[in-house]
Amino acid sequence: LTVTGVQTCALPIWTFSGGNPSSSSVQFPSVNWSVAGTYPVKLVVSNGVGSDSVVFNSYITINPLPLANAGADQTICKGDTIQLQASGGVSYTWGINTTMNNLFISNPLTFPPQTKNYSVTVRDTNGCKANDYITVNVIQPFANPAITANGNQLTASPSGANLEYQWYYNGLLISGATTQTITADSGGVFTVQVSDRSEEHTSELQSQS
């Protein structure tokens, strides 16, 4: 705020509706408004002779922040390329990284080798800006599975919260056998298929009763 016509010997008292601070006695105050809108400002100036006041209606306009949207989190396989899509403004600036083809467009391509968080700054026509974030989860390839036997208990590896298992007996699917460990009730060839929804690997074990 710039005060004109206020002598340095006078004592100004500002009142800011909705502002922080709500009042100030300095000549050039710094005030923040957290809610978009139009606000009045009141100034009272006094000296040894008397005082005077003026109200500046609709003096301060606070524009709303843009609704920055970096898009929903994504999951890809290692080696894949994904196109991000931000929205909510007229210009975009992505955080510096080495896997993105263009930091200054809304829809850059990127190929992260591992799970990575991306940030984007969105600006609107008023020059106001806001940030949003997106995580690209990268599924790493895993080694071919193995089957270990402990008595008649067969256990597949590797293990992981995102892995799915399907067991077969003599080439036929065992209905409901989708856990990491199963019980081999008879001799034969047991096969397990391990999947992480992006790729599948198979291993076999000859089991004898």
Backbone as JSON, one array per atom type, in Angstrom:
{
  "sequence": "LTVTGVQTCALPIWTFSGGNPSSSSVQFPSVNWSVAGTYPVKLVVSNGVGSDSVVFNSYITINPLPLANAGADQTICKGDTIQLQASGGVSYTWGINTTMNNLFISNPLTFPPQTKNYSVTVRDTNGCKANDYITVNVIQPFANPAITANGNQLTASPSGANLEYQWYYNGLLISGATTQTITADSGGVFTVQVSDRSEEHTSELQSQS",
  "N": [[0.85, -1.18, 0.0], [0.49, 2.26, -0.74], [0.89, 5.36, 0.66], [-0.31, 8.58, 0.1], [-0.1, 12.07, 0.54], [0.03, 12.05, 3.3], [1.46, 13.43, 6.0], [4.67, 13.11, 7.51], [4.71, 13.76, 10.16], [2.24, 13.21, 11.04], [0.01, 10.74, 12.5], [-0.77, 7.76, 11.25], [-3.52, 5.51, 11.18], [-4.39, 2.51, 10.06], [-7.09, 0.47, 8.95], [-7.94, -2.75, 8.12], [-10.23, -4.58, 6.57], [-10.86, -7.95, 6.99], [-8.18, -8.5, 6.71], [-4.77, -9.42, 7.56], [-2.25, -8.1, 9.33], [-5.22, -6.79, 11.06], [-5.18, -4.12, 11.51], [-2.97, -1.25, 11.42], [-0.28, 0.9, 12.32], [1.76, 1.91, 10.87], [3.3, 3.74, 8.16], [3.58, 2.56, 5.64], [2.14, -0.16, 5.4], [2.27, -3.79, 5.46], [0.13, -6.25, 4.38], [-1.82, -9.23, 4.53], [-4.28, -11.14, 2.82], [-6.3, -13.94, 3.19], [-8.52, -14.95, 1.98], [-10.21, -14.9, -1.07], [-11.57, -11.95, -2.64], [-13.12, -8.65, -2.51], [-12.09, -5.83, -0.76], [-12.59, -3.18, 1.65], [-10.61, -0.33, 2.76], [-9.7, 1.53, 5.56], [-8.53, 4.67, 6.62], [-7.22, 6.54, 9.2], [-5.96, 9.6, 10.18], [-4.08, 11.47, 12.43], [-2.99, 14.35, 14.29], [-1.42, 16.89, 16.35], [-3.37, 18.81, 16.08], [-5.8, 17.71, 15.29], [-7.89, 15.13, 13.84], [-8.53, 13.1, 10.92], [-10.41, 11.09, 8.62], [-10.71, 8.53, 6.1], [-12.42, 6.34, 3.89], [-11.62, 3.8, 1.74], [-13.44, 2.34, -0.46], [-13.87, -0.92, -1.82], [-11.15, -1.23, -2.36], [-9.06, -3.06, -2.23], [-8.43, -5.91, -4.09], [-8.49, -9.33, -4.0], [-7.47, -11.97, -5.8], [-8.68, -15.28, -6.57], [-6.83, -18.34, -6.04], [-5.52, -20.41, -8.66], [-7.03, -23.57, -9.56], [-5.03, -25.86, -9.23], [-4.12, -28.87, -10.78], [-2.49, -31.78, -10.95], [-3.15, -34.2, -11.94], [-4.23, -37.67, -11.56], [-2.52, -40.09, -9.5], [-0.23, -42.41, -11.01], [0.61, -45.69, -12.31], [3.25, -47.49, -13.68], [5.23, -49.76, -15.69], [8.73, -50.46, -15.31], [10.78, -48.83, -17.63], [8.76, -48.0, -19.27], [7.08, -45.24, -20.9], [5.25, -42.4, -19.87], [2.57, -40.09, -20.25], [2.01, -37.14, -18.65], [-0.66, -35.05, -17.34], [-1.54, -31.98, -16.62], [-3.79, -29.47, -15.28], [-5.87, -26.5, -14.99], [-4.83, -23.95, -15.29], [-3.13, -21.39, -17.24], [-0.49, -21.49, -17.8], [2.32, -23.64, -17.19], [4.72, -25.08, -15.02], [6.92, -27.55, -14.46], [8.62, -29.33, -11.84], [12.2, -29.48, -11.71], [13.69, -32.13, -13.45], [15.29, -35.01, -14.87], [14.07, -36.74, -16.59], [11.96, -35.84, -18.04], [10.43, -34.57, -20.99], [9.74, -31.92, -21.51], [9.55, -29.14, -19.53], [7.71, -27.1, -19.44], [5.11, -27.34, -20.36], [1.69, -28.48, -20.29], [1.33, -31.2, -20.57], [3.65, -33.13, -20.41], [5.99, -35.72, -21.46], [7.34, -38.49, -19.66], [9.76, -40.75, -18.26], [10.35, -42.32, -15.75], [12.87, -44.13, -13.97], [12.39, -45.27, -11.56], [10.01, -45.19, -8.82], [8.58, -41.98, -8.56], [8.01, -38.64, -7.42], [6.28, -35.88, -8.75], [6.12, -32.36, -9.16], [4.06, -29.56, -10.01], [3.74, -26.22, -11.0], [1.08, -24.09, -11.39], [-0.18, -21.41, -13.24], [-2.51, -18.71, -13.52], [-4.56, -16.42, -15.53], [-4.36, -14.08, -14.08], [-1.89, -14.12, -13.04], [-1.67, -15.41, -10.68], [-0.63, -18.22, -8.71], [-0.45, -21.76, -8.06], [0.33, -24.92, -6.56], [0.57, -28.43, -7.35], [0.74, -32.02, -6.97], [1.98, -35.19, -8.16], [2.32, -38.71, -8.11], [4.25, -41.09, -9.73], [4.21, -44.39, -9.83], [6.57, -46.9, -10.19], [6.84, -50.08, -11.34], [9.1, -52.51, -10.61], [10.97, -54.97, -12.43], [10.9, -58.46, -11.58], [12.74, -61.36, -10.43], [12.68, -64.69, -11.89], [10.31, -66.9, -10.44], [10.68, -69.18, -7.64], [10.24, -72.44, -6.2], [10.04, -73.79, -3.04], [10.25, -76.67, -0.98], [8.96, -77.9, 2.03], [8.59, -80.57, 3.63], [5.37, -81.5, 2.86], [4.63, -78.96, 2.28], [4.53, -76.38, 0.02], [6.18, -73.53, -1.07], [6.13, -70.48, -2.74], [8.41, -68.15, -4.2], [9.39, -64.9, -5.46], [8.18, -62.94, -2.6], [5.59, -60.56, -1.96], [3.54, -57.66, -1.45], [2.12, -56.83, -3.67], [2.04, -58.97, -5.35], [0.61, -61.72, -7.13], [-0.54, -65.1, -6.97], [-0.85, -68.23, -8.65], [-1.49, -71.59, -8.59], [-0.74, -74.74, -10.18], [-1.48, -78.17, -10.96], [0.03, -80.88, -12.33], [-0.23, -79.55, -14.76], [-2.8, -78.59, -14.71], [-5.07, -76.11, -13.61], [-5.32, -75.34, -10.19], [-8.1, -74.85, -8.45], [-8.75, -72.04, -6.48], [-6.23, -72.06, -5.36], [-4.37, -69.75, -4.63], [-2.58, -68.65, -2.94], [0.6, -67.85, -1.38], [1.78, -70.1, -0.24], [1.09, -73.58, -0.43], [-0.44, -76.81, 0.23], [0.84, -79.9, -0.75], [-0.92, -82.57, -1.6], [-0.52, -84.94, -2.93], [1.78, -86.81, -5.05], [3.35, -85.39, -7.94], [3.56, -82.96, -10.62], [4.01, -79.72, -9.71], [3.19, -76.44, -10.43], [3.77, -72.95, -10.29], [2.48, -69.79, -10.93], [3.51, -66.53, -10.94], [2.53, -63.21, -10.62], [2.71, -59.69, -11.14], [0.81, -58.02, -12.05], [1.81, -56.72, -14.2], [3.62, -58.3, -15.45], [4.29, -61.81, -15.92], [5.6, -64.75, -14.39], [6.76, -68.12, -14.38], [7.22, -71.15, -12.56], [8.28, -74.54, -11.98], [7.88, -77.53, -9.99], [8.76, -80.81, -9.26], [6.93, -82.94, -7.38], [6.86, -85.56, -5.08], [4.88, -88.09, -3.63]],
  "CA": [[0.0, 0.0, 0.0], [1.25, 3.5, -0.81], [0.15, 6.48, 1.25], [0.02, 9.89, -0.45], [-0.76, 13.16, 1.25], [0.12, 11.88, 4.74], [2.7, 14.02, 6.47], [5.38, 12.21, 8.41], [4.44, 14.12, 11.55], [0.91, 12.71, 11.38], [-0.03, 9.36, 12.95], [-1.79, 7.03, 10.5], [-4.08, 4.26, 11.69], [-5.07, 1.78, 9.0], [-7.97, -0.64, 9.31], [-8.06, -3.62, 6.95], [-11.29, -5.57, 6.74], [-10.48, -9.29, 6.54], [-6.75, -8.62, 6.51], [-3.89, -9.81, 8.66], [-3.04, -7.69, 10.51], [-6.46, -6.07, 10.77], [-4.91, -2.69, 11.62], [-1.55, -0.93, 11.45], [0.01, 2.32, 12.54], [2.92, 2.31, 10.08], [2.88, 4.48, 6.97], [3.5, 1.64, 4.51], [1.92, -1.49, 6.01], [2.2, -5.02, 4.65], [-1.07, -6.94, 4.84], [-2.19, -10.43, 3.79], [-5.67, -11.61, 2.83], [-6.3, -15.37, 2.89], [-9.76, -15.29, 1.27], [-10.42, -14.05, -2.25], [-12.68, -11.02, -2.54], [-12.82, -7.22, -2.6], [-12.12, -5.35, 0.61], [-12.36, -1.75, 1.88], [-9.53, 0.06, 3.65], [-9.99, 2.78, 6.25], [-7.34, 5.36, 7.1], [-7.43, 7.66, 10.13], [-4.71, 10.33, 10.39], [-4.24, 12.46, 13.5], [-1.81, 15.07, 14.77], [-1.75, 17.69, 17.51], [-4.52, 19.68, 15.81], [-7.03, 16.93, 15.21], [-7.79, 13.9, 13.05], [-9.42, 12.98, 9.77], [-10.47, 9.69, 8.18], [-11.25, 8.27, 4.77], [-12.65, 4.92, 3.61], [-11.45, 3.43, 0.33], [-14.28, 1.18, -0.73], [-13.43, -1.82, -2.91], [-9.79, -0.78, -2.65], [-8.18, -4.23, -2.36], [-9.02, -7.09, -4.73], [-7.7, -10.55, -3.86], [-7.92, -12.96, -6.77], [-8.56, -16.66, -6.09], [-5.76, -19.13, -6.6], [-5.99, -21.39, -9.64], [-7.24, -24.93, -9.06], [-3.97, -26.67, -9.83], [-4.39, -30.31, -10.79], [-1.42, -32.51, -11.65], [-3.68, -35.48, -12.4], [-4.23, -38.77, -10.6], [-1.31, -40.9, -9.44], [-0.17, -43.41, -12.07], [1.5, -46.83, -12.13], [3.78, -47.98, -14.94], [6.33, -50.71, -15.58], [10.02, -49.87, -15.58], [11.07, -48.74, -19.05], [7.63, -47.39, -19.99], [6.94, -43.78, -20.92], [3.9, -41.98, -19.54], [2.3, -38.68, -20.49], [1.29, -36.48, -17.56], [-1.65, -34.08, -17.82], [-1.94, -31.0, -15.61], [-4.85, -28.56, -15.71], [-6.24, -25.48, -14.01], [-4.22, -22.64, -15.52], [-2.75, -21.05, -18.61], [0.92, -21.84, -17.97], [2.69, -24.73, -16.3], [6.15, -25.3, -14.81], [7.16, -28.76, -13.68], [9.87, -29.35, -11.1], [13.35, -29.91, -12.51], [14.05, -33.53, -13.44], [16.02, -35.37, -16.09], [13.34, -37.74, -17.37], [10.79, -35.2, -18.67], [10.85, -33.98, -22.26], [9.47, -30.48, -21.55], [9.11, -28.71, -18.2], [6.87, -25.9, -19.51], [3.83, -27.63, -20.99], [0.78, -29.15, -19.36], [1.28, -32.65, -20.78], [4.97, -33.65, -20.81], [6.29, -37.15, -21.4], [8.39, -38.8, -18.72], [10.05, -42.18, -18.17], [11.15, -42.48, -14.53], [13.36, -45.49, -13.76], [11.86, -45.73, -10.28], [8.89, -44.37, -8.35], [9.0, -40.58, -8.47], [7.01, -37.61, -7.2], [6.43, -34.71, -9.61], [5.38, -31.16, -8.76], [3.79, -28.63, -11.09], [3.23, -24.9, -10.64], [0.07, -23.67, -12.35], [-0.47, -19.98, -13.18], [-3.71, -18.32, -14.25], [-4.45, -15.18, -16.29], [-4.03, -12.99, -13.17], [-0.55, -14.31, -12.53], [-1.69, -16.16, -9.43], [-0.08, -19.55, -8.92], [-0.68, -22.79, -7.06], [1.08, -26.14, -6.84], [-0.03, -29.74, -7.11], [1.75, -33.07, -7.02], [1.56, -36.49, -8.66], [3.29, -39.78, -7.94], [4.27, -42.16, -10.73], [4.75, -45.6, -9.24], [7.26, -47.71, -11.19], [6.96, -51.48, -10.95], [10.39, -53.06, -11.01], [10.9, -56.38, -12.81], [11.39, -59.37, -10.56], [13.37, -62.58, -10.94], [11.8, -65.84, -12.04], [9.97, -67.45, -9.13], [11.18, -70.5, -7.25], [9.39, -73.17, -5.28], [10.78, -74.56, -2.03], [9.4, -77.66, -0.32], [9.22, -78.25, 3.42], [7.61, -81.64, 3.74], [4.39, -81.34, 1.77], [4.32, -77.54, 2.15], [5.23, -75.75, -1.1], [6.15, -72.07, -0.95], [6.65, -69.76, -3.91], [9.1, -66.89, -3.99], [9.49, -63.96, -4.34], [6.96, -62.53, -1.93], [5.34, -59.12, -2.06], [2.13, -57.3, -1.27], [1.47, -56.62, -4.97], [2.16, -60.17, -6.17], [-0.5, -62.68, -7.15], [-0.07, -66.46, -7.19], [-1.78, -69.24, -9.12], [-0.85, -72.9, -8.63], [-1.23, -75.76, -11.11], [-1.05, -79.54, -10.65], [0.12, -81.63, -13.58], [-0.67, -78.7, -15.86], [-4.19, -78.15, -14.54], [-5.24, -75.07, -12.6], [-5.9, -75.74, -8.91], [-9.06, -73.81, -8.1], [-8.6, -71.46, -5.15], [-4.84, -72.11, -4.89], [-3.84, -68.43, -5.01], [-1.74, -68.14, -1.86], [2.03, -68.08, -1.61], [2.1, -71.46, 0.22], [0.01, -74.56, -0.52], [-0.11, -78.16, 0.68], [0.83, -80.9, -1.82], [-1.54, -83.77, -1.05], [-0.11, -86.12, -3.68], [2.91, -86.58, -5.91], [3.07, -84.88, -9.27], [4.27, -81.74, -11.01], [3.35, -78.5, -9.25], [3.65, -75.23, -11.11], [3.22, -71.71, -9.76], [2.58, -68.6, -11.77], [3.57, -65.33, -10.1], [2.25, -62.04, -11.45], [2.59, -58.41, -10.46], [-0.17, -57.32, -12.89], [2.48, -56.16, -15.37], [4.31, -59.39, -16.1], [4.07, -63.08, -15.26], [6.7, -65.7, -14.43], [6.3, -69.45, -14.03], [8.22, -72.09, -12.09], [7.74, -75.88, -11.75], [8.56, -78.4, -9.04], [8.29, -82.2, -9.23], [6.68, -83.35, -5.99], [6.54, -86.97, -4.95], [4.2, -88.41, -2.38]],
  "C": [[0.88, 1.24, 0.0], [0.38, 4.64, -0.3], [0.62, 7.78, 0.6], [-0.74, 10.95, 0.34], [-0.76, 13.01, 2.75], [1.47, 12.41, 5.19], [3.36, 13.09, 7.49], [5.14, 12.55, 9.87], [3.07, 13.64, 12.0], [1.02, 11.24, 11.76], [-1.13, 8.62, 12.19], [-2.25, 5.78, 11.24], [-4.89, 3.63, 10.55], [-5.98, 0.71, 9.6], [-8.24, -1.45, 8.05], [-9.11, -4.7, 7.22], [-10.85, -6.9, 6.15], [-9.0, -9.51, 6.39], [-6.01, -9.09, 7.75], [-2.56, -9.07, 8.49], [-4.29, -6.91, 10.1], [-6.3, -4.56, 10.9], [-3.4, -2.48, 11.7], [-1.38, 0.56, 11.64], [1.26, 2.76, 11.78], [2.44, 2.93, 8.78], [2.72, 3.56, 5.76], [3.33, 0.21, 5.03], [1.95, -2.6, 4.97], [1.09, -5.89, 5.22], [-1.34, -8.14, 3.93], [-3.69, -10.69, 3.93], [-5.69, -13.07, 2.4], [-7.52, -15.8, 2.1], [-9.93, -14.33, 0.1], [-11.64, -13.16, -2.07], [-12.21, -9.59, -2.7], [-13.06, -6.6, -1.24], [-11.92, -3.83, 0.67], [-11.15, -1.54, 2.8], [-9.89, 1.41, 4.25], [-8.68, 3.36, 6.79], [-7.76, 6.53, 8.0], [-6.05, 8.29, 10.39], [-4.96, 11.4, 11.44], [-2.9, 13.12, 13.81], [-2.24, 15.92, 15.97], [-2.96, 18.58, 17.32], [-5.83, 18.92, 15.83], [-6.8, 15.67, 14.38], [-8.77, 13.95, 11.9], [-9.38, 11.52, 9.31], [-11.06, 9.61, 6.78], [-11.37, 6.76, 4.61], [-12.5, 4.71, 2.11], [-12.26, 2.16, 0.08], [-13.76, 0.38, -1.92], [-12.0, -1.5, -3.34], [-8.84, -1.95, -2.93], [-8.96, -5.37, -3.0], [-8.04, -8.26, -4.62], [-8.26, -11.59, -4.82], [-7.79, -14.37, -6.19], [-7.37, -17.35, -6.74], [-6.31, -20.08, -7.66], [-6.15, -22.76, -8.99], [-6.24, -25.86, -9.75], [-4.29, -28.15, -9.7], [-3.32, -31.0, -11.62], [-1.91, -33.84, -12.21], [-3.58, -36.53, -11.31], [-2.89, -39.5, -10.63], [-1.39, -42.03, -10.47], [0.8, -44.52, -11.69], [1.94, -47.34, -13.49], [4.83, -49.05, -14.65], [7.64, -49.99, -15.9], [10.33, -49.94, -17.08], [9.95, -48.13, -19.87], [7.72, -45.87, -19.93], [5.49, -43.43, -20.66], [3.76, -40.49, -19.82], [1.47, -38.13, -19.34], [0.32, -35.46, -18.14], [-2.09, -33.19, -16.66], [-3.02, -30.1, -16.18], [-5.07, -27.5, -14.63], [-5.66, -24.11, -14.25], [-3.94, -22.4, -16.98], [-1.27, -21.29, -18.86], [1.31, -22.81, -16.88], [4.21, -24.82, -16.22], [6.31, -26.5, -13.91], [8.5, -28.64, -12.97], [10.99, -29.95, -11.93], [13.58, -31.41, -12.33], [14.64, -33.88, -14.8], [15.27, -36.35, -16.97], [12.15, -37.14, -18.12], [11.23, -34.45, -19.93], [10.63, -32.48, -22.34], [8.89, -30.07, -20.21], [8.04, -27.63, -18.24], [5.61, -26.12, -20.33], [2.97, -28.4, -20.0], [0.88, -30.66, -19.44], [2.63, -33.22, -21.23], [5.01, -35.18, -20.76], [7.42, -37.37, -20.39], [8.56, -40.31, -18.62], [10.91, -42.44, -16.93], [11.61, -43.93, -14.36], [12.89, -46.1, -12.45], [10.75, -44.79, -9.84], [9.35, -42.95, -8.06], [7.8, -39.68, -8.23], [7.31, -36.41, -8.1], [5.59, -33.57, -9.05], [5.19, -30.27, -9.98], [3.24, -27.33, -10.5], [2.33, -24.41, -11.75], [-0.21, -22.18, -12.15], [-1.71, -19.68, -14.01], [-3.49, -16.98, -14.94], [-4.12, -13.98, -15.41], [-2.61, -13.07, -12.65], [-0.5, -15.03, -11.2], [-1.24, -17.6, -9.69], [-0.42, -20.47, -7.75], [0.06, -24.05, -7.5], [0.23, -27.38, -6.63], [1.04, -30.8, -7.39], [1.13, -34.37, -7.53], [2.69, -37.48, -8.42], [3.14, -40.78, -9.07], [4.98, -43.35, -10.1], [5.34, -46.48, -10.35], [7.43, -49.13, -10.65], [8.27, -52.03, -11.5], [10.23, -54.52, -11.42], [11.45, -57.26, -11.69], [11.92, -60.65, -11.19], [12.34, -63.69, -11.09], [11.53, -66.47, -10.68], [10.62, -68.81, -8.91], [10.19, -71.12, -6.28], [10.29, -73.95, -4.32], [9.78, -75.46, -1.31], [9.89, -77.9, 1.1], [8.2, -79.31, 3.8], [6.66, -81.55, 2.56], [3.92, -79.89, 1.64], [5.17, -76.94, 1.04], [5.06, -74.24, -0.99], [6.82, -71.45, -2.16], [7.39, -68.51, -3.45], [9.29, -66.24, -5.37], [8.14, -63.7, -3.69], [6.81, -61.02, -2.05], [3.86, -58.82, -2.0], [1.39, -57.17, -2.6], [1.51, -57.86, -5.86], [0.94, -61.07, -6.04], [0.05, -64.05, -7.53], [-1.21, -67.32, -7.74], [-1.02, -70.55, -9.29], [-1.55, -73.83, -9.61], [-0.69, -77.13, -10.66], [-1.13, -80.37, -11.92], [-0.48, -80.85, -14.76], [-2.08, -78.17, -15.74], [-4.28, -77.16, -13.39], [-5.87, -75.67, -11.36], [-6.81, -74.6, -8.45], [-8.83, -73.34, -6.66], [-7.18, -71.46, -4.62], [-4.12, -70.85, -5.33], [-3.03, -67.8, -3.88], [-0.28, -68.48, -2.14], [2.43, -69.5, -1.23], [0.87, -72.35, 0.08], [0.5, -75.89, 0.04], [-0.24, -79.13, -0.49], [0.31, -82.21, -1.24], [-1.12, -85.05, -1.76], [1.08, -85.77, -4.56], [2.5, -86.1, -7.28], [3.89, -83.63, -9.53], [3.44, -80.53, -10.59], [4.01, -77.3, -9.92], [3.01, -74.02, -10.45], [3.47, -70.59, -10.76], [2.49, -67.37, -10.87], [3.43, -64.11, -11.0], [2.23, -60.8, -10.57], [1.69, -57.46, -11.25], [0.48, -56.67, -14.11], [3.22, -57.25, -16.14], [4.1, -60.65, -15.28], [5.31, -63.95, -15.42], [6.19, -67.03, -13.89], [7.47, -70.3, -13.57], [7.54, -73.42, -11.81], [8.56, -76.62, -10.71], [7.93, -79.78, -9.11], [8.15, -82.62, -7.78], [6.27, -84.8, -5.98], [5.9, -87.23, -3.61], [5.01, -89.41, -1.57]]
}
